[in-house]
């Protein structure tokens, strides 16, 4: 790896973990320049704290919302740089794909074969745009919310209406009225800010829990904790991880004395949600 690339990776690792230059360089050396493995290495050493920001972001682009008749679609399209993400041709392409995404209920395979206004398929138009702009562009992920319930959306860092860098959609079931609209709008903002990974514990994939427990135990072991104490402390730390990452158990951003579940009325239920942040988790 070149000296310039190595310094760039050290900078990225520092931004992700908040750890000093020397420790980041050592972590990268130990893990052959792999940033994800280096983050895990630093956490196990107890140097880097657990953070939802510790997901590698190696792509730029836009996220988009499309809404109609209480149905909502969410979409992420990636480019390599923010410069392209602000390009007029790229933005117009993304907006047209967002509508196509809605019409195909989030089915990415159907989207690729759909015709655009230029009478070419999305796939053909994508190749032409890549050739014109000179960067890799990918239609990465999508989600569709039907009208069985009430959908509420939010776009953070919006370039224009329903186009930005972070989006969230929350589907609620409850009584009609201004109160449901108010709590739904605020919940969408909360999801964008707090990045939950599930509504409740049973929604977190087991491999995520197992990985977190492994990291917690390694960290405790490296900090010198006795074997008979590790299991007990690990349980508490894992419960906190679950609480911090499940929507109903998160601290409510509008009132830090409450949890999300405390602000929901007895007849209001969160059915589903999604949060897309541009490039998050891209390898």
C-alpha positions in Angstrom: 0.0 0.0 0.0 1.3 3.5 -0.9 2.2 6.0 1.7 -0.6 8.3 0.5 -3.2 5.5 0.7 -2.0 4.5 4.1 -2.3 8.1 5.4 -5.8 8.4 3.9 -6.9 5.2 5.7 -5.5 6.4 9.0 -7.5 9.6 8.5 -10.7 7.6 7.8 -10.1 5.4 10.9 -9.6 8.4 13.1 -12.8 10.0 11.8 -14.7 6.8 12.5 -13.3 6.0 16.0 -11.9 9.3 17.4 -8.7 7.4 18.3 -5.2 9.0 17.9 -2.9 8.7 14.9 -0.5 6.2 16.4 -3.1 3.7 17.5 -4.9 4.0 14.2 -1.7 3.4 12.3 -0.9 0.3 14.4 -4.4 -1.1 14.0 -4.2 -0.7 10.2 -0.7 -2.3 10.2 -2.0 -5.2 12.2 -5.0 -5.7 9.9 -3.4 -5.1 6.5 -5.2 -1.8 5.9 -8.7 -3.2 6.5 -10.7 -0.4 8.1 -13.6 -2.6 9.4 -11.2 -5.0 11.0 -9.2 -2.2 12.4 -12.3 -0.7 14.1 -13.0 -4.1 15.7 -9.4 -4.4 16.7 -9.5 -1.0 18.5 -12.7 -1.8 20.2 -11.4 -5.1 21.5 -8.4 -3.2 22.9 -10.8 -0.9 24.7 -9.5 2.1 22.8 -12.5 2.8 20.7 -16.0 2.9 22.2 -19.0 1.3 20.6 -20.7 3.7 18.2 -23.3 3.5 15.5 -20.9 5.7 13.5 -18.5 2.8 13.2 -19.9 1.6 10.0 -17.6 2.1 7.0 -18.8 4.8 4.6 -17.0 4.3 1.3 -19.6 5.9 -1.0 -21.5 9.1 -1.7 -24.7 9.8 -3.5 -28.3 10.5 -2.6 -31.3 9.1 -0.7 -34.8 9.9 -1.9 -38.4 9.6 -0.8 -41.5 9.3 -3.0 -45.0 9.6 -1.5 -48.5 9.2 -2.9 -51.9 8.1 -1.5 -50.3 7.3 1.9 -47.8 5.0 0.3 -44.1 5.7 0.5 -40.9 4.5 -1.1 -37.3 5.0 0.0 -34.3 4.7 -2.3 -30.5 5.1 -2.2 -28.4 5.7 -5.2 -24.6 5.8 -4.8 -21.9 7.8 -6.6 -18.2 7.9 -5.8 -18.0 11.5 -4.8 -20.2 14.3 -3.4 -19.2 16.4 -6.4 -21.2 14.0 -8.6 -24.0 13.8 -6.0 -24.6 17.5 -6.7 -24.5 17.1 -10.4 -27.7 18.2 -12.1 -27.9 15.2 -14.5 -27.3 12.8 -11.5 -30.0 14.5 -9.4 -32.5 14.4 -12.2 -31.7 10.8 -12.9 -32.2 9.9 -9.2 -35.5 11.7 -9.0 -36.9 9.9 -12.0 -35.7 6.6 -10.6 -37.3 7.4 -7.3 -40.7 7.6 -9.0 -40.0 4.4 -10.9 -39.1 2.8 -7.6 -42.4 3.8 -6.1 -44.4 2.5 -9.1 -42.5 -0.9 -8.8 -43.0 -1.0 -5.0 -39.2 -1.1 -4.3 -38.5 -4.1 -6.6 -34.9 -3.4 -7.8 -35.0 -6.0 -10.6 -38.2 -4.5 -12.1 -36.7 -1.0 -11.8 -33.7 -2.0 -13.9 -35.9 -3.1 -16.8 -38.4 -0.2 -16.6 -38.4 2.4 -19.3 -37.4 6.0 -18.5 -38.6 9.2 -20.2 -35.8 8.9 -22.8 -37.4 5.6 -23.9 -34.4 3.6 -22.7 -34.4 1.2 -19.8 -33.1 2.2 -16.4 -30.1 -0.2 -16.9 -29.2 1.4 -20.3 -29.6 4.9 -18.9 -27.4 4.1 -16.0 -24.6 2.9 -18.2 -24.9 6.0 -20.3 -24.8 8.2 -17.2 -21.7 6.4 -15.9 -20.0 6.9 -19.3 -20.9 10.7 -19.2 -20.0 11.4 -15.6 -17.0 9.1 -15.3 -17.9 7.6 -11.9 -19.4 4.3 -10.8 -23.1 4.8 -10.0 -25.2 2.1 -8.3 -28.8 1.8 -7.4 -28.2 0.3 -4.0 -31.3 -0.3 -1.9 -34.9 0.4 -1.6 -38.0 -0.1 0.5 -41.7 0.3 -0.1 -44.4 1.0 2.5 -48.0 0.2 1.6 -51.1 2.1 2.8 -52.0 -0.4 5.6 -51.2 2.1 8.4 -49.9 5.7 8.4 -46.5 6.5 6.9 -44.4 9.4 8.0 -41.1 10.4 6.4 -38.2 12.8 7.0 -35.1 13.7 4.9 -32.1 15.2 6.7 -29.6 17.5 4.9 -32.1 17.9 2.1 -30.9 19.3 -1.2 -34.5 19.8 -2.1 -37.8 18.2 -1.1 -37.5 14.5 -0.5 -33.8 14.4 -1.7 -30.9 14.4 0.7 -28.3 12.4 2.6 -30.3 10.7 5.3 -33.9 9.5 5.2 -36.3 7.8 7.5 -39.8 6.4 7.2 -42.0 5.2 10.0 -45.2 3.3 9.7 -47.7 3.6 12.5 -51.0 2.0 13.4 -53.3 4.0 15.5 -56.3 6.4 15.6 -56.6 9.1 13.0 -56.0 12.7 14.0 -53.5 15.4 14.6 -51.8 13.6 17.5 -50.8 10.6 15.3 -49.5 12.9 12.6 -47.5 14.9 15.2 -45.9 11.8 16.9 -45.3 10.2 13.5 -43.4 13.2 12.2 -41.3 13.4 15.3 -40.6 9.6 15.3 -39.3 9.9 11.7 -36.9 12.7 12.9 -35.9 10.5 15.8 -35.1 7.5 13.6 -32.9 9.7 11.4 -31.0 11.1 14.4 -30.7 7.9 16.5 -30.3 5.2 13.9 -32.1 2.2 15.6 -31.5 -1.2 14.0 -34.8 -2.8 15.2 -38.1 -1.9 16.8 -37.5 -4.4 19.7 -34.9 -7.0 20.7 -36.5 -9.8 18.7 -35.9 -7.7 15.5 -32.1 -7.7 15.9 -30.4 -10.4 14.0 -28.6 -13.0 16.2 -25.3 -12.6 14.4 -25.3 -8.9 15.4 -25.9 -9.7 19.0 -23.3 -12.5 18.9 -20.7 -10.2 17.4 -21.3 -7.5 19.9 -21.0 -9.9 22.8 -17.7 -11.2 21.4 -16.3 -7.7 21.2 -17.5 -6.8 24.7 -15.9 -9.9 26.2 -12.6 -9.3 24.4 -12.6 -5.7 25.6 -13.2 -6.8 29.2 -10.6 -9.5 29.0 -8.0 -7.0 27.6 -8.8 -4.5 30.4 -7.8 -7.1 33.0 -11.2 -8.1 34.3 -11.3 -11.5 36.1 -12.9 -14.4 34.3 -15.7 -14.8 36.8 -16.7 -11.2 36.4 -16.7 -11.1 32.6 -20.0 -12.9 32.0 -21.8 -10.7 34.5 -20.5 -7.4 33.2 -21.0 -8.6 29.6 -24.7 -9.2 30.2 -25.2 -5.7 31.4 -23.2 -4.2 28.5 -25.1 -6.3 26.0 -28.4 -5.2 27.5 -27.4 -1.6 27.1 -26.4 -2.2 23.5 -29.8 -3.7 22.8 -31.5 -0.8 24.6 -29.5 1.8 22.7 -30.3 0.2 19.3 -34.0 -0.7 19.6 -36.4 2.1 18.7 -38.9 1.6 21.5 -36.1 1.6 24.2 -34.1 4.5 22.9 -34.0 7.8 24.7 -36.6 10.1 23.1 -34.7 12.9 21.4 -37.5 15.4 22.2 -37.4 14.7 25.9 -34.3 12.9 27.3 -36.2 11.9 30.5 -38.4 9.6 28.4 -37.9 6.6 26.2 -39.7 6.3 22.8 -42.2 3.7 24.2 -43.2 6.3 26.9 -44.5 8.8 24.3 -46.7 6.3 22.4 -50.3 6.2 23.4 -51.8 2.7 24.2 -53.5 2.6 20.8 -50.4 3.5 18.8 -48.1 0.9 17.5 -44.9 1.1 15.4 -45.3 -1.4 12.5 -42.1 -0.8 10.6 -39.4 1.7 9.9 -36.4 2.3 7.7 -33.3 4.6 7.8 -31.0 5.1 4.9 -27.8 7.1 5.3 -25.8 7.6 2.1 -23.0 5.1 1.8 -23.4 3.6 5.3 -22.1 0.1 5.4 -20.8 0.1 1.8 -17.7 -2.1 1.5 
